[in-house]
Amino acid sequence: MPKTTSRYLNFIAGKWVESRTGKWSEDRNPADDGDVLGEVPRSDAGDVDAAVKAAQKAFKSWRLVPAPKRGEIMGRAAAILRERKEEMSKLLTREMGKVLEEGRGDVQESIDTAVYALGAGTRLMGETVPSELPDKFAMTVRAPLGVCGLISPWNFPTAIPSWKLFPALTCGNTVVFKPASDTPIVATEMVKILEEAGVPGGVVNLVHGGGGEVGMGIVNHPGVALISFTGSSEVGRAIAESCGKNLKRCSLELGGKNGSIVMDDADLDLAVDGSIWGAFGTTGQRCTATSRIIVHEKVKAEYLSRMLDRVKKLKLGPGLDETVKVGPLVNAGRVKEVHGWVEKGLASGAKLLCGGKPATNGVLKKGWYYEPTIFDNVKAGDVLAQEEIFGPVLSVITVRSFDEAIDALNNSRYGLSASIYTRDVNRAFRAMRDVETGILYVNSSTIGAENHLPFGGMKDTGNGHREGGWTAYDIYSETRTVYVDYSGKLQRAQIDNRKVDG
Ligand code: UN1
């Protein structure tokens, strides 16, 4: 029987092409392993090279397209995404597993980012400042870098690629895009939308395949000027090493071990709502997921009893069923890994309050589900409080004071997101000053960043860059300082204007 599975291709120099390897990988629905969405090429370094060359060639003309025009193309992409929001969201849920409501949120985030790019095209501003010399003009202008290598994860299949693609392109760069191998089809649809919106051939190149061959192929390619990567700190470190050696700009958004502080004066209903959403939304597969609760001893018993009540009622199942609250993990390997951390947690002496095993009842047998899990009696330095699990596992740490809570929160090598539940404005402001994270929420969950504000973290979460909002445009542009001397004579800075006052 010939295979009838649909095949999705690479996009190089404006053409949809197979990989030269002739190899393919299957893409399956994590909620139903028998449901094959299609096949994508397993590309190699040769495909990467062709993509980089196409991007280098296209850069020559794309960089000269006026930025507002480039922005307009992003605006058209926003309009197409909006038209196809429902279709894209359903595809996203089928490919990645998050519940449909969140799939829609993911696509909405990419629409918002494209709309922001439409405006940003008219505001790629530099600065004009007075010169220290007469008849001289000083300013900065922005310049694109060249070819950007964009490597995106599977947990936000449209939002995170959009954080990279839209600003990179609006700034005048061309790109080679490698989406996660768990979510290649949604990524292909994004690239088709960019093509339809009018991005010229060669400006966006898509290469499917694994992180080793294709991802590192892009990172190590001498024709690539910049790498933007979202994923694990381990891979981020390897990417940064290669970029460091080659003095290549690299922007990294890596792991998180986000904590919520629940103080003794907190609105407990709010804290419970936020904890459930932060820990078990997206099945815990967000870099911003709440994986630690740091709770004051006075309210702990009440907080936990309300939490357990609610967690027991969470409905697991395929994300396309709109009554479901928690979808599957993205693949079989993730179930094993999450369970491995749970076993380590048990061995460390933590007390399991609920969950702690794969969920396999009825329809759940078909996919990769894990029960929402809560551990009590976790210490800030324990394995459960230190390692990024990237699954529905929440660890509870008990503290006796605000200072102890902040210390526990900051006892992490990661620093992405944090939150504090308190009614005391002084504590809220102290937290704003003292947390070691790039994002802080007061009286809200650790998840839910908005596209038009900077997104990123401290410590091992990244290397100082911020995606989202205006700061993304700094990642994708060089600053060129320009002096125009209209005096008609040689004027020496720091010398000719210092003759009198020394
Ligand atoms: C991520 O988890 O990698 O702030 C991104 C949030 C989302 C983006 C998360 N808007 O939770």
Residues whose N, C-alpha, C, O or C-beta is under 5 A from the ligand:
A	BS01	UN1	R286 C287 T288 I447 G448 A449
